[in-house]
Amino acid sequence: MEENMKLATVEDTVEYHLFLIPDEPRDPEKHKEILQKYIERIMTQFAPLLVPYIWQNQPFNLKYKPGKGDVPAHMFGMTKFGDNIEDEWFIVYVVKQITKEFPELVARIEDNDGEFLLIEAADFLPKWLDPDNSANRVFFHHGELCIIPAPRKPGAVSWLPTTPPTIPQALNIISTHPEEILASESIRAAVNRRIRGYPEKIQASLHRAHCFLPAGIVAVLKQRPRLVAAGVQAFYLRDPIDLRACRVFKTFLPETRIMTSVTFTKCLYAQLAQQRFVPDRRSGYKMPPPSHPQYRAHELGMKLAHGFEILCSKCSPHFSDSKKSFMTTSPLWAGFLESLKKNDYFKGLIEDSAQYQARLEMAKNYFQLSVNRPESSLAMSPGEEILTLLQTLPFDIEELKKEEADLPPEDDDQWLDLSPDQLDQLLQEAAGKKEAEPISKKEEQNYDLSQVSESMKAFISKVSTHKGAELPREPSEAPITFDADSFLNYFDKILGPSPHESDSDDLDEEDFEYLDSDDDLDLKTQETGEEASVKGTLHNLKSYMAQMDQELAHTSIGKSFTTQKQMEPLSQTTNISSDEEDSGAGGSVMTPVDVDLNLVSNILESYSSQAGLAGPASNLLQSMGVQLPDNTDHRPTSKPTQD
């Protein structure tokens, strides 16, 4: 039963729409022709950027979408990016650049979460903007993020609708008032920070590793490097039914394995490397011991081979020939190839050279997937594409083995094992915060521990809600304040109202005019009795607390606290007032506990016991913006015992 069940997952997708402005009435057929020419121009111009990119699931693509209702005909694309969130933000960069290169185009982009650009800039959004009124307000135009505002009062601005605008209204506003709708600098900075570094960032997201792979997979990846993503996903999302095809390999035999270099994205490499997997004994994929210097290459190759075998097992080797010949019969291919040559895509390479043919194959693949996407019934699956390449590509195993000696060095994968400090740095960078600078020796010697106690007081003074305790802001954001009056008011509420307070609303002066003398006397008597009762209760409570303090003072708990007396000079401690001599039970002197000193010493002791690792003390202090210097006093936490 379990073998027939497959985990259902919601695939993360991003949708992007490109509109032509001004949105004037046009003949539908002519408008379609114009938009299709724009698609060809865009995909050709951005081909050098998009062709070599390795996508997690689906590539960037555009197609004509006819008008429907209030939405006019436009260019539309949808990409499933799966676990690699960088694919989504790369698409944001591409869409932003398209509107910069083509000023007559306006673009909007959203994903499963809706307006994710607003989510990225959530800390800087105006108060009026929320998910309920954000529809059709966020666009890219001239390479800049635009947000169509809402009028403060209905009719205050004639060109702004009181409700969320329709697409035609939005396009008209963008074309007539481009300056007024430009998003604030802080919002644009938040989005630009997320896509900063492209297109150079593409190379930084790749990881090259040696893999011990069957020769057929090596030949396929030479022609279609992007198919590594399909192979990794097939292995990563495998189920027991998929693994049945890997009991005995039929397509990629283990006897044909050779060492090669494979280019992954870091996301794909992590998915392949981090999963533990033991191959079936019947598969023939025997692994060397973990101590073997090439164990990782054997392991990666074994996993990737399982993914490719799963892909090929899901299709028949005799699938329709119409799928194989679909691309070569497309009337758009000749024009697309000519446009690539005009844009210097081939970099002056000779047509018969191996490098030229490799770039040509990548262009064909890009054209089929992004420019001239066939209907789903005619589109080839990754498995069908692999089998087609195996049938049409001649490859010599011996020739491929000769390349083993000239493999490029593989990249270091230490980024998989981030230290806590490195992880904190990445999280701070993702949140747009600067990394805290290390404390200098001079600052360490003059470090003021009072900010520890003040921060804790500010934390205690906060009133928690059903959402949890509210941490104070960082010192750079707001000063730490401690409202003593509010703090005492909370204790008044716990202990009861003071004698001068009434549980009911205060009486006006006019109300007192209607009290006769007897009522006035009764009221005064009642107030006197209540005041005496409250005073008696407070006196009893204080006496009870004082007695508890006296009893605890002689216990190990009481002696563990540092009192103010212990911190005073000896000359001051000998001068005890007569009031202190008379107070307390049994004539013993009770000195108050130094709350701040005990608080700081306990926090420092907890911080020291963490030994540089994450713990409750450092986590709490960092959340309040307090950074302690490193502990250089390596004293033992407990005294050594002697026999």
Sequence and secondary structure as in RCSB ss.txt:
>XXXX:A:sequence
MEENMKLATVEDTVEYHLFLIPDEPRDPEKHKEILQKYIERIMTQFAPLLVPYIWQNQPFNLKYKPGKGDVPAHM
FGMTKFGDNIEDEWFIVYVVKQITKEFPELVARIEDNDGEFLLIEAADFLPKWLDPDNSANRVFFHHGELCIIPA
PRKPGAVSWLPTTPPTIPQALNIISTHPEEILASESIRAAVNRRIRGYPEKIQASLHRAHCFLPAGIVAVLKQRP
RLVAAGVQAFYLRDPIDLRACRVFKTFLPETRIMTSVTFTKCLYAQLAQQRFVPDRRSGYKMPPPSHPQYRAHEL
GMKLAHGFEILCSKCSPHFSDSKKSFMTTSPLWAGFLESLKKNDYFKGLIEDSAQYQARLEMAKNYFQLSVNRPE
SSLAMSPGEEILTLLQTLPFDIEELKKEEADLPPEDDDQWLDLSPDQLDQLLQEAAGKKEAEPISKKEEQNYDLS
QVSESMKAFISKVSTHKGAELPREPSEAPITFDADSFLNYFDKILGPSPHESDSDDLDEEDFEYLDSDDDLDLKT
QETGEEASVKGTLHNLKSYMAQMDQELAHTSIGKSFTTQKQMEPLSQTTNISSDEEDSGAGGSVMTPVDVDLNLV
SNILESYSSQAGLAGPASNLLQSMGVQLPDNTDHRPTSKPTQD
>XXXX:A:secstr
 GGG        EEEEEEEESS     HHHHHHHHHHHHHHHHHHTHHHHTT   SS     EEE  BTTB  EE
EEEEE TT HHHHHHHHHHHHHHHHH TTEEEEEEETTB HHHHHTGGG  TT  TTT TT EEEETTEEEE   
 SSTTSSTTS SS   HHHHHHHHHH TTTTB  HHHHHHHHHHTTTTTTHHHHTEEEEEEEEEHHHHHHHHH T
THHHHHHHHHHT  HHHHHTTSS SSS GGGEEEEEEEEEHHHHHHHHHS     GGG      TTSTTHHHHHH
HHHHHHHHHHHHHTS TT  HHHHTTTTT THHHHHHHHHHHTTTTTT  TTSHHHHHHHHHHHHHIIIIIS   
TTT   HHHHHHHHHHH    HHHHHHGGGG       GGGS  HHHHHHHHHHHTT        HHHHHT  TH
HHHHHHHHHHHS  BTTB      TTTS     HHHHHHHHHHHH   TT  SS    HHHHHT  HHHHHHHHH
HHHHHHHHHHHHHHHHHHHHHHHHHHHHTSHHHHTS BHHHHS HHHHT   HHHHHSSGGG     B HHHHHH
HHHHHHHHHTTTS  HHHHHHHHTT           SS     
